[in-house]
Amino acid sequence: MQMFSGGCQCGAVRYQTIADLTNTLTCNCSRCSKLGVILSFTPASAFKLEKGEDNLTEYRFNKHVISHLFCKTCGIQSFARGVGPDGTPTIALNVRCLDNVNIEALQPRAFNGAAA
């Protein structure tokens, strides 16, 4: 686990989080595949939104259990809120929106979200 800062492109949404980037994934669902996100999941207790709550717009699809949040100004989805399999409030981080991460060094596993 490591501390990261992240946010949207325009800077209206910023956060601090603790995450483990050794366990990232890519998803082939209709949303993730079009966005090209690399995901990492962390407990909501390890995530602090520093600014931008009032600048977020929510989108829910499929089973409507994940709150996909994106910046009203630049449109970037830097994180989502949901609940983990054990019921723990969880944040899905778009790793591409974390500052100073070498994306090429990651080895995300594939998740078949299209079949979920």
C-alpha positions in Angstrom: 0.0 0.0 0.0 1.2 3.4 -0.9 -0.1 7.0 -0.7 -1.2 8.7 -3.9 -2.7 12.0 -5.0 -5.1 12.0 -7.9 -7.9 13.8 -9.7 -9.5 14.9 -12.9 -7.8 16.6 -15.8 -8.8 20.2 -15.0 -8.0 19.9 -11.2 -11.5 20.6 -10.0 -11.6 17.1 -8.4 -8.6 16.2 -6.2 -8.1 13.4 -3.7 -5.6 11.5 -1.6 -5.7 7.7 -1.3 -3.8 4.7 -0.2 -3.7 2.0 -2.8 -2.0 -1.2 -3.8 -1.0 -1.0 -7.5 0.4 -4.5 -7.6 -3.2 -5.7 -8.0 -4.7 -3.7 -10.8 -7.2 -4.8 -13.5 -8.7 -3.9 -16.8 -12.4 -4.6 -17.4 -14.1 -5.4 -20.7 -17.6 -4.1 -19.6 -19.3 -1.6 -21.9 -18.2 1.3 -19.8 -14.6 0.4 -18.8 -13.6 -0.8 -22.2 -14.7 2.5 -23.8 -12.9 4.6 -21.1 -9.7 2.5 -21.2 -9.4 2.6 -17.4 -7.0 0.6 -15.3 -8.6 0.0 -12.0 -7.4 -0.5 -8.4 -9.8 -0.9 -5.5 -9.3 0.5 -2.0 -11.5 0.8 1.1 -13.4 4.1 1.3 -11.7 4.7 4.6 -8.4 4.9 2.7 -9.7 7.6 0.4 -10.1 11.4 1.1 -11.8 13.7 -1.4 -10.0 17.0 -0.9 -12.1 19.0 -3.3 -14.7 18.7 -6.0 -17.7 16.9 -4.3 -20.0 19.6 -5.7 -18.3 19.2 -9.1 -19.1 15.5 -9.5 -21.8 14.1 -11.7 -23.0 10.5 -11.2 -23.7 7.8 -13.7 -25.1 4.3 -12.9 -25.7 1.6 -15.4 -26.4 -2.2 -15.6 -27.2 -3.3 -12.0 -26.9 0.3 -10.7 -24.6 -0.6 -7.8 -21.6 1.4 -8.7 -21.7 5.2 -8.6 -19.5 6.3 -11.5 -18.4 9.8 -10.8 -17.0 12.3 -13.3 -16.1 15.9 -13.2 -18.7 18.3 -14.6 -16.0 20.5 -16.0 -13.7 18.2 -17.9 -15.7 15.0 -17.9 -12.9 12.7 -16.5 -14.0 9.8 -14.3 -11.1 9.5 -11.8 -12.9 7.3 -9.3 -16.2 5.5 -8.5 -17.9 4.5 -5.3 -19.4 1.1 -4.6 -19.4 -1.8 -2.1 -17.0 -4.6 -2.1 -18.0 -8.3 -2.1 -17.8 -8.3 1.7 -20.0 -5.2 2.0 -17.2 -2.8 2.7 -17.6 0.7 1.1 -15.1 0.7 -1.6 -13.5 3.2 -4.1 -12.6 2.1 -7.6 -9.7 4.2 -8.6 -8.9 5.0 -12.2 -5.2 4.5 -11.9 -4.6 6.6 -15.0 -5.8 9.6 -12.9 -3.2 9.1 -10.1 -0.3 11.4 -10.1 3.2 10.2 -11.0 2.3 6.5 -11.8 4.3 4.7 -14.5 1.4 3.0 -16.2 3.7 0.9 -18.4 5.2 -0.7 -15.3 1.8 -2.1 -14.2 0.7 -5.6 -15.0 -3.1 -5.4 -14.8 -5.1 -8.7 -14.9 -8.1 -8.9 -17.2 -11.6 -9.1 -15.6 -14.5 -10.2 -17.7 -17.0 -7.6 -16.6 -19.0 -8.1 -19.8 -20.1 -11.5 -18.5 -20.9 -10.2 -15.0 
